[in-house]
Amino acid sequence: VGLTLSCILLATSLGFACWTFLHRRNNIIKVSQPLFLYTFCFGCFVLGSSIIPLSIDDSTTSVSGASKACMAFPWLVSIGFTTTFAALFSKIWRVVRVMKSSMAMRRVEVKYTDVLGPFVVLLTMNVVLLLVWTILDPMKYERTYSPQTLESVGSCQSSGNVWKYCVS
């Protein structure tokens, strides 16, 4: 079910990005600023792809590969969410600046470089925290066996407390 929903999300994100590209000369799309629409689609695509590493365990790959998938999940979620959130935040910030200047009867031009600041700051902070987590205390895949029920459960776990500081 998870992989199916992930595929639907990935296809939808790509479909909307293609639709935006095909209609980029339309006045409504021009006003909607295609760069923000592409950024939003990209963020949704990355966020949707974060489901894929959750389907990897030691039955489909090695323990080392499963451990890499464990650490890929927070990277994909964080980068995808940050990209999507930054696109929405930048768009709202741009509208607020235009509205405030119109109330003061001033003309203002908000460039793409003006609204990329929040995106760069958020993305840089996330990458730094994720690098610290990945280097100091990476998640590792571990399978635990229950002798009473003869069942096993695999999960991703960090050995230390660095992840608590990076997440909070």
DSSP file with accessible surface (Angstrom, degrees, kcal/mol):
  #  RESIDUE AA STRUCTURE BP1 BP2  ACC     N-H-->O    O-->H-N    N-H-->O    O-->H-N    TCO  KAPPA ALPHA  PHI   PSI    X-CA   Y-CA   Z-CA
    1    1 A V     >        0   0  145      0, 0.0     4,-2.4     0, 0.0     5,-0.2   0.000 360.0 360.0 360.0 -44.0    0.0    0.0    0.0
    2    2 A G  H  >  +     0   0   36      1,-0.2     4,-2.3     2,-0.2     5,-0.1   0.913 360.0  46.3 -62.8 -44.9    2.8    2.4    0.9
    3    3 A L  H  > S+     0   0   81      2,-0.2     4,-2.5     1,-0.2    -1,-0.2   0.867 111.2  53.4 -67.4 -34.3    4.7    1.9   -2.3
    4    4 A T  H  > S+     0   0   89      2,-0.2     4,-2.2     1,-0.2    -2,-0.2   0.941 111.1  45.1 -63.9 -46.6    1.5    2.3   -4.3
    5    5 A L  H  X S+     0   0  104     -4,-2.4     4,-2.5     1,-0.2    -2,-0.2   0.877 111.7  53.8 -64.8 -36.1    0.7    5.6   -2.7
    6    6 A S  H  X S+     0   0    1     -4,-2.3     4,-2.8     2,-0.2    -2,-0.2   0.930 108.6  48.6 -63.0 -44.5    4.3    6.7   -3.1
    7    7 A C  H  X S+     0   0   80     -4,-2.5     4,-2.7     2,-0.2     5,-0.2   0.892 110.6  51.3 -62.7 -39.2    4.1    5.9   -6.8
    8    8 A I  H  X S+     0   0   96     -4,-2.2     4,-2.6     2,-0.2    -1,-0.2   0.931 112.2  46.7 -63.2 -43.7    0.9    7.9   -7.1
    9    9 A L  H  X S+     0   0   67     -4,-2.5     4,-2.6     2,-0.2    -2,-0.2   0.919 113.0  48.6 -65.1 -42.4    2.5   10.9   -5.4
   10   10 A L  H  X S+     0   0   27     -4,-2.8     4,-2.4     2,-0.2     5,-0.2   0.929 113.9  46.3 -63.8 -44.7    5.6   10.7   -7.5
   11   11 A A  H  X S+     0   0   63     -4,-2.7     4,-2.8     2,-0.2    -2,-0.2   0.905 112.8  50.1 -65.1 -40.1    3.5   10.5  -10.7
   12   12 A T  H  X S+     0   0   61     -4,-2.6     4,-2.7    -5,-0.2     5,-0.2   0.918 110.6  49.4 -64.7 -42.6    1.2   13.3   -9.6
   13   13 A S  H  X S+     0   0    8     -4,-2.6     4,-2.0     1,-0.2    -2,-0.2   0.933 114.5  44.5 -62.1 -47.0    4.2   15.6   -8.8
   14   14 A L  H  X S+     0   0   97     -4,-2.4     4,-2.6     2,-0.2    -2,-0.2   0.901 112.5  53.3 -63.6 -40.2    5.8   14.9  -12.1
   15   15 A G  H  X S+     0   0   40     -4,-2.8     4,-2.7     1,-0.2    -2,-0.2   0.923 110.1  46.0 -61.9 -44.1    2.4   15.4  -13.9
   16   16 A F  H  X S+     0   0  124     -4,-2.7     4,-2.4     2,-0.2    -1,-0.2   0.866 111.9  51.9 -68.8 -34.7    1.8   18.8  -12.3
   17   17 A A  H  X S+     0   0   25     -4,-2.0     4,-2.2    -5,-0.2    -2,-0.2   0.928 112.5  45.7 -65.9 -42.1    5.4   19.9  -13.1
   18   18 A C  H  X S+     0   0   76     -4,-2.6     4,-2.7     2,-0.2    -2,-0.2   0.913 112.0  51.6 -65.0 -42.0    4.9   18.8  -16.7
   19   19 A W  H  X S+     0   0  125     -4,-2.7     4,-1.8     1,-0.2    -2,-0.2   0.915 109.8  49.6 -61.0 -42.0    1.5   20.5  -16.8
   20   20 A T  H  < S+     0   0    7     -4,-2.4    -1,-0.2     1,-0.2    -2,-0.2   0.915 111.4  49.5 -62.8 -41.4    3.1   23.7  -15.5
   21   21 A F  H >< S+     0   0  108     -4,-2.2     3,-1.1     1,-0.2    -2,-0.2   0.924 111.0  48.7 -64.7 -43.4    5.8   23.5  -18.1
   22   22 A L  H 3< S+     0   0  130     -4,-2.7     3,-0.3     1,-0.2    -1,-0.2   0.826 120.2  37.2 -66.7 -30.8    3.3   23.0  -20.9
   23   23 A H  T >< S+     0   0   72     -4,-1.8     3,-1.8    -5,-0.2     6,-0.3   0.111  78.5 118.7-107.2  21.4    1.2   26.0  -19.8
   24   24 A R  T <  S+     0   0   76     -3,-1.1    -1,-0.2     1,-0.3    -2,-0.1   0.728  72.9  56.1 -64.9 -20.2    4.0   28.3  -18.6
   25   25 A R  T 3  S+     0   0  171     -3,-0.3    -1,-0.3    -4,-0.2     2,-0.2   0.575  82.1 107.8 -88.5  -7.1    3.0   31.0  -21.2
   26   26 A N  S <> S-     0   0   74     -3,-1.8     4,-2.6     1,-0.1     5,-0.2  -0.466  76.5-128.4 -69.3 138.6   -0.6   31.1  -19.8
   27   27 A N  H  > S+     0   0  118      1,-0.2     4,-2.4     2,-0.2     5,-0.2   0.871 107.4  53.3 -59.7 -38.4   -1.2   34.4  -17.9
   28   28 A I  H  > S+     0   0  122      1,-0.2     4,-1.7     2,-0.2    -1,-0.2   0.921 111.6  45.4 -64.8 -41.0   -2.5   32.6  -14.9
   29   29 A I  H  4 S+     0   0    9     -6,-0.3     4,-0.5     2,-0.2    -2,-0.2   0.903 110.8  53.8 -69.3 -39.1    0.6   30.3  -14.7
   30   30 A K  H >< S+     0   0  116     -4,-2.6     3,-1.0     1,-0.2    -2,-0.2   0.923 110.3  46.9 -59.4 -43.3    2.9   33.4  -15.2
   31   31 A V  H 3< S+     0   0  113     -4,-2.4    -1,-0.2     1,-0.3    -2,-0.2   0.854 107.6  56.9 -67.8 -32.2    1.2   35.1  -12.3
   32   32 A S  T 3< S-     0   0   40     -4,-1.7    -1,-0.3    -5,-0.2    -2,-0.2   0.536 112.9-124.7 -75.5  -6.4    1.5   31.9  -10.2
   33   33 A Q    X>  -     0   0   28     -3,-1.0     4,-1.5    -4,-0.5     3,-1.1   0.968  11.4-141.1  60.4  92.6    5.2   32.1  -10.8
   34   34 A P  H 3> S+     0   0   22      0, 0.0     4,-3.1     0, 0.0     5,-0.3   0.800  96.4  66.2 -53.8 -32.1    6.3   28.7  -12.3
   35   35 A L  H 3> S+     0   0   68      1,-0.2     4,-2.4     2,-0.2     5,-0.2   0.922 104.3  44.9 -58.9 -41.9    9.5   28.6  -10.3
   36   36 A F  H <> S+     0   0   16     -3,-1.1     4,-2.5     2,-0.2    -1,-0.2   0.880 112.4  51.8 -68.6 -37.1    7.5   28.3   -7.1
   37   37 A L  H  X S+     0   0   53     -4,-1.5     4,-2.5     2,-0.2    -2,-0.2   0.916 111.3  47.0 -65.7 -41.5    5.3   25.7   -8.7
   38   38 A Y  H  X S+     0   0   74     -4,-3.1     4,-2.7     2,-0.2    -2,-0.2   0.911 112.3  50.3 -63.3 -43.1    8.3   23.7   -9.8
   39   39 A T  H  X S+     0   0   34     -4,-2.4     4,-2.6    -5,-0.3    -2,-0.2   0.917 111.0  48.9 -62.6 -42.0    9.9   24.0   -6.4
   40   40 A F  H  X S+     0   0   77     -4,-2.5     4,-2.5     2,-0.2    -2,-0.2   0.933 112.2  48.2 -63.0 -44.9    6.7   22.8   -4.7
   41   41 A C  H  X S+     0   0   14     -4,-2.5     4,-2.3     2,-0.2    -2,-0.2   0.909 111.8  50.2 -62.1 -41.4    6.4   19.8   -7.1
   42   42 A F  H  X S+     0   0  116     -4,-2.7     4,-2.6     2,-0.2     5,-0.2   0.927 110.2  49.7 -63.4 -44.2   10.1   18.9   -6.5
   43   43 A G  H  X S+     0   0    0     -4,-2.6     4,-2.6     1,-0.2    -2,-0.2   0.921 112.0  47.8 -61.8 -42.2    9.6   19.1   -2.7
   44   44 A C  H  X S+     0   0   26     -4,-2.5     4,-2.6     2,-0.2    -1,-0.2   0.889 110.9  52.6 -65.2 -37.6    6.5   16.8   -2.9
   45   45 A F  H  X S+     0   0   68     -4,-2.3     4,-2.0     2,-0.2    -2,-0.2   0.944 112.3  43.6 -62.8 -47.5    8.4   14.4   -5.2
   46   46 A V  H  X S+     0   0   16     -4,-2.6     4,-0.7     2,-0.2    -2,-0.2   0.922 114.5  50.1 -65.4 -42.6   11.3   14.1   -2.7
   47   47 A L  H >< S+     0   0   56     -4,-2.6     3,-0.8    -5,-0.2     4,-0.3   0.912 111.6  48.8 -62.9 -40.6    8.9   13.8    0.2
   48   48 A G  H >< S+     0   0    1     -4,-2.6     3,-1.2     1,-0.2     4,-0.3   0.840 105.4  57.9 -68.1 -31.8    7.0   11.1   -1.6
   49   49 A S  H >< S+     0   0   20     -4,-2.0     3,-1.0     1,-0.2    -1,-0.2   0.657  86.5  79.7 -73.8 -11.8   10.1    9.2   -2.4
   50   50 A S  T <X S+     0   0    8     -3,-0.8     4,-0.5    -4,-0.7    -1,-0.2   0.709  81.8  66.2 -68.1 -17.0   10.9    9.0    1.3
   51   51 A I  H X> S+     0   0   53     -3,-1.2     3,-0.7    -4,-0.3     4,-0.5   0.833  87.7  69.6 -70.8 -29.6    8.5    6.1    1.6
   52   52 A I  H X4 S+     0   0   70     -3,-1.0     3,-1.8    -4,-0.3     4,-0.3   0.913  93.2  52.5 -61.1 -47.1   10.7    3.9   -0.6
   53   53 A P  H >4 S+     0   0   16      0, 0.0     3,-1.4     0, 0.0    -1,-0.2   0.807  99.7  66.1 -61.7 -23.3   13.6    3.4    1.9
   54   54 A L  H << S+     0   0  108     -3,-0.7    -2,-0.2    -4,-0.5    -3,-0.1   0.712  95.4  57.5 -68.5 -18.3   11.0    2.3    4.5
   55   55 A S  T << S+     0   0   57     -3,-1.8     2,-0.5    -4,-0.5    -1,-0.3   0.466  87.9  95.2 -89.9  -0.7   10.3   -0.7    2.3
   56   56 A I    <   +     0   0   59     -3,-1.4     2,-0.2    -4,-0.3     0, 0.0  -0.790  45.9 149.9 -96.6 128.2   13.9   -1.9    2.4
   57   57 A D    >>  -     0   0   47     -2,-0.5     4,-1.4    84,-0.0     3,-1.3  -0.788  62.3 -79.3-140.3-173.1   15.0   -4.5    5.0
   58   58 A D  T 34 S+     0   0   46      1,-0.3     5,-0.1    -2,-0.2     6,-0.1   0.562 121.9  64.6 -74.2  -3.6   17.6   -7.2    5.3
   59   59 A S  T 34 S+     0   0   93      1,-0.1    -1,-0.3     3,-0.1     3,-0.1   0.724 110.8  35.8 -86.5 -20.5   15.5   -9.6    3.2
   60   60 A T  T <4 S+     0   0   95     -3,-1.3     2,-0.3     1,-0.1    -2,-0.2   0.631 133.2   0.8-102.6 -18.4   15.8   -7.4    0.1
   61   61 A T  S  < S-     0   0   57     -4,-1.4    -1,-0.1     1,-0.1     2,-0.0  -0.879  91.3 -68.1-151.9-176.1   19.4   -6.2    0.6
   62   62 A S     >  -     0   0   70     -2,-0.3     4,-2.5     1,-0.1     5,-0.2  -0.248  48.0-105.8 -75.8 169.9   22.3   -6.6    3.0
   63   63 A V  H  > S+     0   0   79      1,-0.2     4,-2.3     2,-0.2    78,-0.4   0.893 123.8  54.2 -63.4 -36.4   22.3   -5.2    6.5
   64   64 A S  H  > S+     0   0   69      2,-0.2     4,-2.0     1,-0.2    -1,-0.2   0.918 109.3  47.0 -63.7 -42.8   24.6   -2.5    5.4
   65   65 A G  H  > S+     0   0   20      1,-0.2     4,-2.1     2,-0.2    -2,-0.2   0.891 111.3  50.9 -65.5 -39.2   22.2   -1.5    2.6
   66   66 A A  H  X S+     0   0    1     -4,-2.5     4,-1.9     2,-0.2    -2,-0.2   0.878 108.4  52.9 -66.2 -35.5   19.2   -1.6    5.0
   67   67 A S  H  X S+     0   0   23     -4,-2.3     4,-1.6     2,-0.2    -2,-0.2   0.890 107.9  50.6 -67.0 -37.6   21.2    0.7    7.4
   68   68 A K  H  X S+     0   0  147     -4,-2.0     4,-1.8     1,-0.2    -2,-0.2   0.896 109.1  51.5 -66.0 -38.1   21.8    3.2    4.5
   69   69 A A  H  X S+     0   0    9     -4,-2.1     4,-1.5     1,-0.2    -2,-0.2   0.871 105.0  57.4 -64.6 -35.9   18.1    3.1    3.8
   70   70 A a  H  < S+     0   0    7     -4,-1.9    -1,-0.2     1,-0.2    -2,-0.2   0.909 111.6  40.9 -58.6 -43.2   17.4    3.8    7.5
   71   71 A M  H  X S+     0   0   15     -4,-1.6     4,-1.1    68,-0.3    -1,-0.2   0.754 107.4  62.9 -80.6 -21.5   19.5    7.0    7.2
   72   72 A A  H  X S+     0   0   34     -4,-1.8     4,-2.7     1,-0.2     5,-0.2   0.848  92.6  66.6 -69.8 -32.5   18.1    7.9    3.8
   73   73 A F  H  X S+     0   0   69     -4,-1.5     4,-2.6     1,-0.2     5,-0.3   0.948 101.8  42.6 -58.1 -53.6   14.6    8.3    5.2
   74   74 A P  H  > S+     0   0   16      0, 0.0     4,-2.5     0, 0.0     5,-0.2   0.882 114.2  53.9 -64.7 -31.3   15.2   11.3    7.5
   75   75 A W  H  X S+     0   0   67     -4,-1.1     4,-2.6     2,-0.2     5,-0.3   0.952 112.0  43.0 -63.0 -48.9   17.3   13.0    4.7
   76   76 A L  H  X S+     0   0   50     -4,-2.7     4,-2.4     2,-0.2     5,-0.3   0.915 116.1  47.6 -66.2 -41.8   14.5   12.6    2.2
   77   77 A V  H  X S+     0   0   48     -4,-2.6     4,-2.7    -5,-0.2     5,-0.3   0.944 115.4  45.2 -63.3 -46.6   11.7   13.7    4.6
   78   78 A S  H  X S+     0   0   24     -4,-2.5     4,-2.5    -5,-0.3     5,-0.2   0.942 116.8  42.8 -65.6 -47.9   13.7   16.7    5.8
   79   79 A I  H  X S+     0   0   33     -4,-2.6     4,-2.4    -5,-0.2     5,-0.2   0.919 116.9  48.2 -66.8 -41.8   14.8   17.9    2.3
   80   80 A G  H  X S+     0   0    0     -4,-2.4     4,-2.4    -5,-0.3     5,-0.2   0.940 114.7  44.1 -64.3 -46.6   11.4   17.3    0.8
   81   81 A F  H  X S+     0   0  117     -4,-2.7     4,-3.2    -5,-0.3     5,-0.3   0.923 114.0  50.5 -65.0 -43.1    9.5   19.1    3.6
   82   82 A T  H  X S+     0   0    8     -4,-2.5     4,-2.8    -5,-0.3     5,-0.2   0.918 111.7  48.0 -62.2 -42.3   11.9   22.0    3.7
   83   83 A T  H  X S+     0   0    4     -4,-2.4     4,-2.0    -5,-0.2    -1,-0.2   0.940 115.7  43.7 -64.8 -45.6   11.6   22.5   -0.1
   84   84 A T  H  X S+     0   0   17     -4,-2.4     4,-2.0    -5,-0.2    -2,-0.2   0.943 117.0  45.8 -65.1 -46.8    7.8   22.3   -0.1
   85   85 A F  H  X S+     0   0   93     -4,-3.2     4,-3.2    -5,-0.2     5,-0.2   0.907 111.9  51.6 -63.7 -42.2    7.5   24.6    3.0
   86   86 A A  H  X S+     0   0    0     -4,-2.8     4,-2.8    -5,-0.3     5,-0.2   0.880 107.9  52.4 -65.2 -36.2   10.1   27.1    1.7
   87   87 A A  H  X S+     0   0    6     -4,-2.0     4,-1.9    -5,-0.2    -1,-0.2   0.940 114.7  41.7 -64.2 -45.1    8.2   27.4   -1.6
   88   88 A L  H  X S+     0   0   89     -4,-2.0     4,-2.4     2,-0.2     5,-0.2   0.921 115.8  49.4 -67.3 -43.2    4.9   28.1    0.2
   89   89 A F  H  X S+     0   0   88     -4,-3.2     4,-2.8     1,-0.2    -2,-0.2   0.927 111.8  48.5 -62.4 -44.2    6.6   30.4    2.7
   90   90 A S  H  X S+     0   0    3     -4,-2.8     4,-2.3    -5,-0.2    -1,-0.2   0.889 111.0  50.9 -64.5 -38.6    8.4   32.4    0.0
   91   91 A K  H  X S+     0   0   56     -4,-1.9     4,-2.1    -5,-0.2    -1,-0.2   0.934 113.0  44.6 -64.7 -46.0    5.2   32.7   -2.0
   92   92 A I  H  X S+     0   0  108     -4,-2.4     4,-2.6     2,-0.2    -2,-0.2   0.917 112.4  52.4 -65.3 -40.8    3.3   34.0    1.0
   93   93 A W  H  X S+     0   0   85     -4,-2.8     4,-2.3     1,-0.2    -1,-0.2   0.907 108.8  50.9 -62.5 -39.0    6.1   36.4    1.9
   94   94 A R  H  X S+     0   0   38     -4,-2.3     4,-2.1     2,-0.2    -1,-0.2   0.922 110.5  48.1 -64.6 -43.8    6.1   37.7   -1.6
   95   95 A V  H  X S+     0   0   77     -4,-2.1     4,-2.7     1,-0.2    -2,-0.2   0.914 110.4  52.1 -63.7 -42.1    2.4   38.4   -1.5
   96   96 A V  H  X S+     0   0   63     -4,-2.6     4,-2.8     1,-0.2     5,-0.2   0.924 109.1  50.0 -61.6 -43.1    2.7   40.1    1.9
   97   97 A R  H  X S+     0   0   88     -4,-2.3     4,-2.0     1,-0.2    -1,-0.2   0.913 112.2  47.4 -62.6 -41.4    5.4   42.4    0.6
   98   98 A V  H  X S+     0   0   66     -4,-2.1     4,-2.1     2,-0.2    -2,-0.2   0.921 113.5  48.0 -66.3 -42.4    3.3   43.4   -2.4
   99   99 A M  H  X S+     0   0  110     -4,-2.7     4,-1.8     1,-0.2    -2,-0.2   0.908 111.3  49.9 -66.2 -42.3    0.2   44.0   -0.3
  100  100 A K  H  X S+     0   0  143     -4,-2.8     4,-1.3     1,-0.2    -1,-0.2   0.902 112.1  47.8 -63.7 -40.1    2.1   46.1    2.2
  101  101 A S  H  <>S+     0   0    7     -4,-2.0     5,-3.3    -5,-0.2    -1,-0.2   0.860 109.1  53.9 -70.3 -31.9    3.6   48.2   -0.5
  102  102 A S  H ><5S+     0   0   59     -4,-2.1     3,-1.0     3,-0.2    -1,-0.2   0.857 105.3  53.9 -70.4 -32.2    0.2   48.7   -2.2
  103  103 A M  H 3<5S+     0   0  157     -4,-1.8    -1,-0.2     1,-0.3    -2,-0.2   0.826 111.0  45.9 -68.0 -31.1   -1.2   49.9    1.1
  104  104 A A  T 3<5S-     0   0   53     -4,-1.3    -1,-0.3    -5,-0.2    -2,-0.2   0.339 116.1-119.0 -90.1   4.7    1.5   52.5    1.2
  105  105 A M  T < 5S+     0   0  172     -3,-1.0     2,-0.4     1,-0.2    -3,-0.2   0.864  70.3 133.5  59.7  37.6    0.9   53.4   -2.5
  106  106 A R      < -     0   0  159     -5,-3.3     2,-0.4    -6,-0.1    -1,-0.2  -0.912  56.1-127.8-115.4 149.1    4.5   52.3   -3.4
  107  107 A R        -     0   0  245     -2,-0.4     2,-0.4    -3,-0.1    -9,-0.0  -0.795  30.7-176.8 -94.0 133.9    5.5   50.1   -6.2
  108  108 A V        -     0   0   42     -2,-0.4     2,-0.5   -10,-0.1    -6,-0.0  -0.980  18.3-153.3-133.1 143.0    7.8   47.2   -5.2
  109  109 A E        -     0   0  147     -2,-0.4     2,-0.7     2,-0.0    -2,-0.0  -0.977   9.0-162.7-116.6 118.8    9.5   44.6   -7.3
  110  110 A V        -     0   0    7     -2,-0.5     2,-0.1   -16,-0.0    -2,-0.0  -0.906  13.7-157.5-103.1 114.8   10.2   41.3   -5.5
  111  111 A K    >>  -     0   0  114     -2,-0.7     4,-1.1     1,-0.1     3,-0.6  -0.439  29.0-111.5 -89.2 164.2   12.8   39.3   -7.3
  112  112 A Y  H 3> S+     0   0   93      1,-0.2     4,-0.9     2,-0.2     3,-0.5   0.878 118.6  57.9 -60.8 -35.3   13.3   35.5   -7.1
  113  113 A T  H 3> S+     0   0  100      1,-0.2     4,-0.5     2,-0.2    -1,-0.2   0.818  99.8  59.2 -67.0 -27.5   16.6   36.1   -5.4
  114  114 A D  H <4 S+     0   0   61     -3,-0.6     3,-0.3     1,-0.2    -1,-0.2   0.844 110.9  39.7 -67.6 -34.9   14.8   38.1   -2.6
  115  115 A V  H  X S+     0   0    1     -4,-1.1     4,-0.6    -3,-0.5    -1,-0.2   0.506  98.8  74.9 -96.4  -3.5   12.7   35.1   -1.7
  116  116 A L  H  X S+     0   0   72     -4,-0.9     4,-2.7    -3,-0.2     5,-0.2   0.709  77.9  80.7 -77.8 -16.5   15.4   32.4   -2.1
  117  117 A G  H  X S+     0   0   35     -4,-0.5     4,-2.6    -3,-0.3     5,-0.2   0.935  91.3  45.6 -55.0 -54.3   16.9   33.6    1.2
  118  118 A P  H  > S+     0   0   33      0, 0.0     4,-2.6     0, 0.0     5,-0.3   0.903 113.5  51.4 -58.9 -38.1   14.5   31.7    3.5
  119  119 A F  H  X S+     0   0   48     -4,-0.6     4,-2.7     2,-0.2     5,-0.3   0.946 111.3  46.2 -63.5 -46.2   14.9   28.6    1.4
  120  120 A V  H  X S+     0   0   78     -4,-2.7     4,-2.6     2,-0.2     5,-0.2   0.918 114.0  48.7 -64.5 -41.9   18.7   28.7    1.5
  121  121 A V  H  X S+     0   0   84     -4,-2.6     4,-2.4    -5,-0.2     5,-0.2   0.953 114.9  43.8 -63.9 -49.2   18.7   29.3    5.3
  122  122 A L  H  X S+     0   0   51     -4,-2.6     4,-2.3    -5,-0.2    -2,-0.2   0.926 115.7  47.5 -63.0 -43.9   16.2   26.5    6.0
  123  123 A L  H  X S+     0   0   45     -4,-2.7     4,-2.7    -5,-0.3     5,-0.2   0.922 111.7  50.2 -65.8 -41.4   18.0   24.0    3.7
  124  124 A T  H  X S+     0   0   77     -4,-2.6     4,-2.5    -5,-0.3     5,-0.2   0.927 110.6  49.5 -63.1 -44.2   21.4   24.9    5.1
  125  125 A M  H  X S+     0   0  111     -4,-2.4     4,-2.3    -5,-0.2    -1,-0.2   0.918 112.8  47.5 -61.7 -42.9   20.2   24.4    8.7
  126  126 A N  H  X S+     0   0   40     -4,-2.3     4,-2.7    -5,-0.2     5,-0.2   0.919 111.5  49.5 -64.7 -43.0   18.7   21.0    7.8
  127  127 A V  H  X S+     0   0   47     -4,-2.7     4,-2.6     2,-0.2     5,-0.2   0.918 110.9  50.3 -64.2 -41.1   21.7   19.8    5.9
  128  128 A V  H  X S+     0   0   79     -4,-2.5     4,-2.4    -5,-0.2    -1,-0.2   0.950 113.4  45.1 -62.2 -48.2   24.0   20.7    8.8
  129  129 A L  H  X S+     0   0   73     -4,-2.3     4,-2.4     1,-0.2    -2,-0.2   0.919 114.2  48.8 -62.9 -41.8   21.9   18.9   11.4
  130  130 A L  H  X S+     0   0   11     -4,-2.7     4,-3.0     2,-0.2    -1,-0.2   0.884 110.5  51.1 -66.6 -37.2   21.5   15.9    9.1
  131  131 A L  H  X S+     0   0   80     -4,-2.6     4,-2.6    -5,-0.2     5,-0.3   0.927 110.1  49.3 -64.2 -43.8   25.3   15.8    8.5
  132  132 A V  H  X S+     0   0   60     -4,-2.4     4,-2.7    -5,-0.2     5,-0.5   0.939 114.6  45.4 -59.7 -46.7   26.0   15.9   12.3
  133  133 A W  H  X S+     0   0   20     -4,-2.4     4,-2.1     1,-0.2    -2,-0.2   0.935 114.3  48.0 -62.3 -45.6   23.5   13.1   12.9
  134  134 A T  H  < S+     0   0   44     -4,-3.0    -2,-0.2    -5,-0.2    -1,-0.2   0.883 118.5  39.7 -65.9 -37.1   24.8   11.0   10.0
  135  135 A I  H  < S+     0   0  127     -4,-2.6    -2,-0.2    -5,-0.2    -1,-0.2   0.930 125.1  32.7 -80.0 -45.4   28.4   11.4   11.0
  136  136 A L  H  < S+     0   0  119     -4,-2.7    -3,-0.2    -5,-0.3    -2,-0.2   0.837 137.1   5.8 -84.7 -34.4   28.1   11.1   14.8
  137  137 A D  S  < S-     0   0    5     -4,-2.1    -1,-0.2    -5,-0.5    -2,-0.2  -0.391  73.7-176.1-150.9  64.9   25.2    8.7   15.4
  138  138 A P        -     0   0   37      0, 0.0    21,-0.5     0, 0.0     2,-0.2  -0.295  32.8-107.7 -68.3 150.6   23.8    7.1   12.2
  139  139 A M        -     0   0   32     19,-0.2     2,-0.4   -72,-0.1   -68,-0.3  -0.543  36.0-160.4 -74.0 143.6   20.8    4.9   12.3
  140  140 A K  E     -A  157   0A 105     17,-2.8    17,-2.4    -2,-0.2     2,-0.4  -0.953  19.8-115.0-126.8 146.9   21.5    1.2   11.8
  141  141 A Y  E     +A  156   0A  19    -78,-0.4     2,-0.4    -2,-0.4    15,-0.2  -0.653  37.6 179.7 -81.9 129.7   19.2   -1.6   10.9
  142  142 A E  E     -A  155   0A  80     13,-2.9    13,-2.6    -2,-0.4     2,-0.5  -0.997  18.2-153.5-133.9 138.1   18.8   -4.2   13.6
  143  143 A R  E     -A  154   0A  62     -2,-0.4     2,-0.4    11,-0.2    11,-0.2  -0.942  12.4-162.5-110.3 127.6   16.7   -7.4   13.6
  144  144 A T  E     -A  153   0A  77      9,-2.8     9,-2.4    -2,-0.5     2,-0.4  -0.916   6.1-149.0-111.6 138.5   15.6   -8.6   17.0
  145  145 A Y  E     -A  152   0A 168     -2,-0.4     7,-0.2     7,-0.2    -2,-0.0  -0.850   3.2-149.6-108.5 141.3   14.4  -12.2   17.5
  146  146 A S  E  >> -A  151   0A  40      5,-3.0     4,-1.7    -2,-0.4     5,-0.8  -0.932   3.4-164.6-109.5 111.7   11.8  -13.3   20.0
  147  147 A P  T  45S+     0   0  102      0, 0.0    -1,-0.1     0, 0.0     5,-0.0   0.801  86.5  57.4 -68.1 -24.3   12.5  -16.9   21.2
  148  148 A Q  T  45S+     0   0  159      1,-0.2    -2,-0.0     3,-0.1     0, 0.0   0.918 121.5  23.3 -71.7 -43.1    9.0  -17.3   22.7
  149  149 A T  T  45S-     0   0   79      2,-0.2    -1,-0.2    -3,-0.1     3,-0.1   0.524  96.6-130.1-101.5  -6.9    7.0  -16.5   19.5
  150  150 A L  T  <5 +     0   0  155     -4,-1.7     2,-0.3     1,-0.2    -2,-0.0   0.815  67.5 125.0  58.0  32.7    9.8  -17.4   16.9
  151  151 A E  E   < -A  146   0A 130     -5,-0.8    -5,-3.0     2,-0.0     2,-0.3  -0.804  46.6-152.2-115.8 161.3    9.2  -14.1   15.2
  152  152 A S  E     -A  145   0A  44     -2,-0.3     2,-0.4    -7,-0.2    -7,-0.2  -0.963   2.3-159.3-133.7 153.2   11.6  -11.3   14.4
  153  153 A V  E     -A  144   0A  89     -9,-2.4    -9,-2.8    -2,-0.3     2,-0.4  -0.999   7.3-152.8-133.1 130.1   11.2   -7.6   13.9
  154  154 A G  E     +A  143   0A  27     -2,-0.4     2,-0.3   -11,-0.2   -11,-0.2  -0.836  24.2 160.9-102.6 141.7   13.6   -5.3   12.0
  155  155 A S  E     -A  142   0A  40    -13,-2.6   -13,-2.9    -2,-0.4     2,-0.5  -0.983  39.5-109.7-153.4 163.2   13.9   -1.6   12.9
  156  156 A a  E     +A  141   0A  55     -2,-0.3     2,-0.3   -15,-0.2   -15,-0.2  -0.847  42.4 171.5 -97.7 129.9   16.2    1.4   12.5
  157  157 A Q  E     -A  140   0A  84    -17,-2.4   -17,-2.8    -2,-0.5     2,-0.4  -0.996  28.1-141.5-142.1 145.4   17.9    2.5   15.7
  158  158 A S        -     0   0   25     -2,-0.3   -19,-0.2   -19,-0.2   -21,-0.0  -0.819  12.8-146.1 -99.2 145.3   20.6    5.0   16.7
  159  159 A S  S    S+     0   0  116    -21,-0.5    -1,-0.1    -2,-0.4     2,-0.1   0.799  77.3  35.8 -82.9 -27.4   23.0    3.9   19.4
  160  160 A G  S    S-     0   0   28    -22,-0.1    -2,-0.1   -23,-0.0     3,-0.1  -0.173  87.5-101.6-110.1-158.0   23.4    7.3   21.0
  161  161 A N  S >> S+     0   0   88      1,-0.1     4,-1.1     2,-0.1     3,-0.7   0.294  85.7 102.3-112.4   6.0   21.4   10.5   21.8
  162  162 A V  H >> S+     0   0   38      1,-0.2     4,-2.0     2,-0.2     3,-0.5   0.899  77.6  59.3 -60.1 -39.0   22.6   12.7   19.0
  163  163 A W  H 3> S+     0   0   96      1,-0.2     4,-2.4     2,-0.2     5,-0.3   0.850  98.6  58.9 -61.0 -31.4   19.4   12.2   17.0
  164  164 A K  H <> S+     0   0  104     -3,-0.7     4,-1.8     1,-0.2    -1,-0.2   0.900 108.7  44.3 -64.2 -38.9   17.3   13.6   19.8
  165  165 A Y  H << S+     0   0  176     -4,-1.1    -1,-0.2    -3,-0.5    -2,-0.2   0.849 114.2  49.5 -73.4 -34.0   19.2   16.9   19.6
  166  166 A C  H  < S+     0   0   17     -4,-2.0    -2,-0.2     1,-0.2    -1,-0.2   0.845 114.6  43.9 -73.4 -33.8   19.0   17.0   15.8
  167  167 A V  H  <        0   0   94     -4,-2.4    -2,-0.2    -5,-0.2    -1,-0.2   0.862 360.0 360.0 -80.7 -36.0   15.3   16.2   15.7
  168  168 A S     <        0   0  125     -4,-1.8    -3,-0.1    -5,-0.3    -4,-0.0   0.080 360.0 360.0 -86.2 360.0   14.2   18.6   18.5
